[in-house]
């Protein structure tokens, strides 16, 4: 796809859609282990799927939120490798004294609420001013769908993946930016299994032997440390020795088998067109179209990197493209028609879209907005880490 085609498609089409048919890496029909929710269950529900009479049971393997996080993670990796730059805000915890565990940098690509997250809200610039009270931060908070240029300047991904200043100085009155790119991985026509088993101890430690009693007769530095962090210390199994059965009478969730897996990724160009990007002295329709094209290009590149990285979702949930599948986007309701786009192509498209947007006068920070935690926020993190360490030692 060329930039002119992207620009025209962004102006005219309803959206872009990529549908991929996947199978378990281990072989068609082999067991997969989906993401679990509270209680250890799977996110399974009936859905109407083309090719089936009536609804069939389907299980979410990777949610919309998880897929967004994976795209953001890969975009940030590309940025940090110097392959292109997308404006973002970052808080650097390097140098905070007293941390038990290094935190490093947290950006609006990492933070749960993106640019409006409390991590960034409670961070300060070089002059010690909290981010929402800086010129750029305040402008971003005042921004809305009719004038999203201030947010485009510092965090365009927050417009693309969705965000809302729900807990900041706006008191929840901030603009709600809808998610414009949606991806989900779902197993189709599933059967759920059960499982049970035993963790075998090669030493076959006797379950009747008491580590607590032994410790009274024989000193052991490691066991003393373990005793501080364990509620129970009377059986070998309580310090991870001896064979331990697991499961219950009904078995425990044993994964699923399915007919196939579908990944669906959509970019709503209609949603992007609701965002307007006026620039003083410029034709608003032209600047808005170029900003929307940048957001679409970011989404295309994130999706391309997601596909190139493969599908290792978690332990025992590895997927591959079904034989004969092509990675082909559909242009829905007008635009460029179907097209294929690999990572190199999507990166080149994004670079050109950024260049055109900057040439049109759109605001675009070429460096991250750099913050550090405020003294009070830094103390909260340090004391929280310390409390967790002390709690673990005292249990």
C-alpha positions in Angstrom: 0.0 0.0 0.0 1.3 3.5 -0.9 0.7 6.6 1.2 -1.8 8.1 -1.3 -3.8 4.9 -1.1 -3.8 5.0 2.7 -4.9 8.7 2.7 -7.7 8.0 0.3 -8.8 4.9 2.2 -8.8 6.8 5.5 -11.0 9.4 3.9 -13.5 7.1 2.3 -13.6 3.6 3.7 -15.5 2.4 6.7 -12.6 0.4 8.0 -9.8 -2.1 7.5 -10.1 -5.8 8.6 -7.6 -8.6 8.9 -8.9 -12.1 9.5 -6.4 -14.9 10.1 -7.2 -18.6 10.6 -4.8 -20.3 13.0 -4.2 -23.7 14.4 -2.2 -25.0 17.4 1.5 -25.2 16.8 1.3 -28.7 18.2 -1.0 -29.9 15.5 -4.6 -29.5 14.4 -7.0 -30.6 17.2 -4.3 -30.6 19.9 -4.9 -29.1 23.4 -4.5 -25.4 24.1 -4.6 -23.6 27.4 -6.6 -20.3 27.2 -6.3 -17.4 29.5 -8.2 -17.9 32.7 -10.4 -15.7 34.9 -11.1 -15.8 38.6 -11.7 -19.3 39.8 -9.5 -20.8 37.0 -12.3 -20.9 34.4 -12.1 -20.0 30.7 -13.9 -17.2 28.9 -16.2 -19.4 26.9 -19.6 -18.4 25.4 -21.8 -19.2 22.4 -21.2 -17.3 19.2 -22.7 -17.4 15.7 -19.9 -18.3 13.3 -20.2 -18.6 9.5 -20.3 -22.2 8.4 -22.2 -23.5 11.5 -25.9 -24.1 12.0 -26.7 -22.1 15.1 -24.3 -20.9 17.8 -21.2 -22.8 18.8 -19.1 -22.5 21.9 -16.1 -20.3 21.5 -13.3 -19.4 23.9 -11.2 -16.2 24.1 -7.5 -17.0 23.8 -6.3 -13.4 23.8 -8.6 -10.6 24.7 -9.0 -7.2 23.0 -7.1 -5.5 25.9 -4.3 -8.1 25.8 -3.9 -7.7 22.0 -3.7 -3.9 22.4 -1.0 -4.3 25.0 0.9 -6.6 22.7 0.8 -4.1 19.8 1.8 -1.2 22.1 4.7 -3.3 23.5 6.0 -3.9 20.0 5.6 -0.4 18.8 7.6 0.8 21.8 10.3 -1.7 21.1 10.6 -0.4 17.5 10.8 3.2 18.9 13.5 2.3 21.3 15.5 0.6 18.6 15.5 3.9 16.7 13.5 2.7 13.7 11.0 5.6 14.0 9.6 7.9 16.6 6.0 8.2 17.9 5.5 10.9 20.6 5.0 9.5 24.1 5.3 10.4 27.7 7.6 8.5 30.1 8.3 8.5 33.8 11.9 7.5 34.7 12.3 5.8 38.1 16.1 5.5 37.6 17.9 7.0 40.5 15.1 6.7 43.0 16.8 5.8 46.2 15.6 2.9 48.3 14.0 0.8 45.6 14.2 -3.0 46.3 13.5 -3.7 42.7 14.4 -1.5 39.7 11.4 0.0 37.9 13.1 1.7 35.0 10.9 3.8 32.6 7.2 3.5 32.4 5.6 5.1 29.3 2.1 5.8 28.1 2.5 2.6 26.0 3.0 0.6 29.2 0.6 2.4 31.7 -2.9 0.9 31.9 -4.7 4.2 31.3 -2.1 5.4 28.8 -1.3 9.1 28.8 -4.0 9.7 31.5 -2.6 7.1 33.9 -2.0 8.0 37.6 1.7 7.1 37.1 2.2 10.0 34.7 -0.3 12.2 36.6 1.9 11.9 39.7 5.1 12.6 37.9 6.9 15.9 37.4 9.0 17.6 34.7 12.5 19.0 35.2 11.1 22.1 36.9 9.2 20.0 39.4 5.8 20.7 37.9 3.2 17.9 37.8 2.5 16.7 34.3 -1.2 17.8 34.2 -0.1 21.3 35.2 2.5 21.6 32.5 1.5 23.4 29.3 1.5 20.2 27.2 -0.3 18.2 29.9 -2.9 20.8 30.5 -3.5 21.1 26.8 -3.9 17.4 26.4 -6.5 17.3 29.2 -8.5 20.1 27.5 -8.3 18.4 24.1 -11.5 16.8 22.7 -12.6 15.0 19.6 -13.2 18.3 17.9 -9.6 19.4 18.5 -7.3 16.4 19.3 -4.2 18.1 18.1 -2.7 18.7 21.6 -2.9 15.0 22.3 -1.6 14.1 18.9 1.5 16.1 19.8 2.4 14.0 22.8 0.6 10.6 22.6 -1.2 9.8 19.4 -1.4 6.1 20.5 -3.7 7.2 23.3 -6.1 8.4 20.6 -5.8 5.1 18.7 -6.0 2.6 21.5 -8.5 4.5 23.6 -8.1 6.6 26.7 -10.0 8.8 29.3 -8.9 11.2 32.0 -11.1 9.5 34.5 -9.0 10.1 37.7 -7.1 13.3 36.9 -7.6 17.0 37.6 -10.6 17.1 35.2 -12.6 15.2 37.8 -13.8 12.6 35.2 -15.0 15.2 32.8 -12.2 14.6 30.3 -12.9 13.5 26.8 -13.4 9.7 26.3 -11.5 8.6 23.3 -12.9 5.4 21.9 -10.7 2.4 20.9 -10.2 2.7 17.1 -8.2 -0.6 16.6 -9.6 -3.9 17.9 -8.0 -7.3 17.8 -9.1 -10.6 19.4 -8.1 -14.2 19.2 -10.9 -16.8 19.6 -11.0 -20.6 19.5 -14.0 -21.8 17.5 -16.2 -24.8 18.3 -14.4 -25.8 21.5 -14.5 -28.9 23.8 -13.1 -28.4 27.3 -11.0 -31.1 29.0 -10.1 -32.0 32.6 -6.9 -33.1 34.0 -5.2 -34.2 37.2 -1.8 -35.7 38.1 1.0 -35.8 40.5 4.2 -33.8 40.8 6.7 -36.6 41.4 9.6 -36.1 43.8 12.7 -37.9 42.7 13.8 -38.2 46.3 10.3 -39.6 47.4 10.4 -37.7 50.7 8.2 -39.2 53.3 5.1 -37.1 53.9 5.1 -37.9 57.6 8.5 -36.2 58.2 8.3 -32.7 59.7 10.7 -30.0 58.6 9.9 -28.0 61.7 11.0 -30.9 64.0 14.1 -31.5 61.9 15.0 -27.8 62.1 15.1 -28.0 65.9 17.9 -30.7 65.7 19.8 -29.5 62.6 20.5 -25.8 61.7 19.7 -24.8 58.1 20.0 -21.2 56.9 17.7 -21.8 53.9 15.0 -23.5 55.9 15.1 -20.7 58.5 14.5 -18.2 55.7 11.7 -20.3 54.2 10.0 -20.7 57.6 9.6 -16.9 57.9 7.7 -16.8 54.6 5.5 -20.0 55.0 2.3 -20.2 56.9 2.8 -24.0 57.3 6.1 -25.8 57.9 5.0 -29.3 59.1 5.2 -31.4 55.9 7.8 -31.8 53.2 5.2 -30.7 50.6 5.0 -27.3 52.4 8.6 -26.6 51.4 8.2 -28.2 48.0 9.5 -31.7 48.7 7.6 -35.0 48.3 5.2 -36.1 45.6 2.1 -33.9 45.5 -1.2 -34.9 43.7 -3.1 -32.0 42.2 -6.6 -31.7 40.8 -9.9 -32.7 42.4 -12.7 -35.2 42.1 -14.0 -33.5 39.0 -10.5 -32.8 37.6 -9.2 -29.3 37.0 -9.5 -27.3 33.8 -7.6 -29.2 31.3 -7.4 -26.9 28.3 -9.5 -27.0 25.2 -9.5 -28.5 21.7 -11.2 -26.6 18.8 -11.9 -26.7 15.1 -9.7 -23.7 14.5 -8.7 -20.3 15.9 -9.6 -17.0 14.4 -7.8 -13.7 14.9 -9.8 -10.7 13.8 -8.2 -7.2 13.7 -10.2 -4.2 12.7 -9.3 -0.5 12.3 -12.4 1.7 12.4 -11.7 4.5 10.0 -15.2 5.9 10.8 -14.0 6.3 14.4 -10.8 7.9 13.3 -12.7 10.5 11.2 -14.6 11.6 14.4 -11.2 13.0 15.6 -10.4 16.4 14.2 -7.0 18.0 14.1 -7.2 21.8 13.3 -3.9 23.7 12.9 -4.0 27.5 12.8 -3.6 28.8 9.3 -4.2 25.4 7.6 -7.2 23.8 6.0 -8.7 21.7 8.7 -9.9 18.9 6.4 -6.4 18.4 5.1 -4.7 18.4 8.5 -7.3 16.1 9.9 -7.0 13.6 7.1 -3.2 13.5 7.5 -3.4 13.0 11.3 -6.0 10.2 10.8 -3.7 8.5 8.2 -0.9 8.5 10.8 -3.1 6.8 13.4 -4.2 4.2 10.8 -0.5 3.6 9.9 0.4 3.1 13.6 -2.4 0.5 13.8 -1.2 -1.2 10.6 2.3 -1.4 11.8 1.4 -2.6 15.3 -0.7 -5.4 13.7 2.1 -6.3 11.3 4.6 -6.6 14.1 2.1 -8.7 16.1 1.8 -11.1 13.1 5.6 -11.2 12.5 6.2 -12.0 16.2 4.1 -15.1 16.0 1.5 -16.3 18.5 3.1 -17.4 21.8 0.2 -16.3 24.0 1.3 -18.2 27.1 2.5 -21.7 28.2 0.9 -24.3 26.0 -0.8 -21.8 23.8 1.3 -21.4 20.7 -0.4 -20.8 17.4 0.6 -20.8 13.7 -1.1 -19.8 10.5 -3.3 -22.5 9.0 -1.8 -23.8 5.8 -2.6 -21.7 2.7 -3.5 -18.6 4.7 -2.5 -15.1 3.5 -2.0 -12.1 5.7 -4.3 -9.9 3.7 -6.2 -6.8 4.8 -9.7 -6.0 3.5 -10.7 -2.4 2.8 -14.4 -2.2 3.8 -16.8 0.1 2.1 -14.4 1.7 -0.4 -10.8 2.6 -0.5 -7.8 0.5 -1.7 -9.4 -2.9 -1.9 -7.5 -5.9 -0.5 -3.8 -5.6 0.2 -0.9 -7.4 1.9 1.5 -5.5 4.2 4.6 -6.8 5.9 6.5 -5.1 8.7 9.0 -3.4 6.4 6.1 -2.1 4.3 4.1 -0.9 7.3 7.1 0.8 8.8 7.8 2.7 5.5 4.2 3.6 5.3 4.2 5.0 8.9 7.4 7.0 8.3 5.9 8.6 5.2 2.6 9.3 7.0 4.5 11.0 9.8 6.6 13.1 7.4 3.4 14.2 5.5 1.7 15.1 8.8 4.7 17.2 10.0 4.9 18.9 6.6 1.2 19.9 7.0 2.0 21.6 10.2 0.6 19.1 12.7 2.3 19.2 16.1 4.6 16.3 16.7 7.2 15.9 19.4 10.4 14.4 18.1 11.5 13.5 21.7 9.6 11.8 24.5 8.0 14.0 27.2 10.4 13.1 30.0 9.2 13.0 33.6 10.3 11.6 37.0 8.2 10.6 40.0 7.4 13.3 42.4 9.0 13.0 45.8 5.8 11.8 47.4 5.1 9.4 44.6 8.6 8.0 44.8 8.3 7.5 48.5 5.0 5.6 48.0 6.7 3.2 45.6 9.8 2.7 47.8 7.7 2.1 51.0 5.3 -0.2 49.1 8.2 -2.4 47.9 9.7 -2.4 51.4 6.3 -3.4 53.0 5.9 -6.2 50.5 9.3 -7.6 51.4 8.7 -7.3 55.1 5.2 -9.0 54.7 6.8 -11.9 52.8 9.4 -12.4 55.5 6.8 -12.3 58.3 4.3 -14.7 56.9 
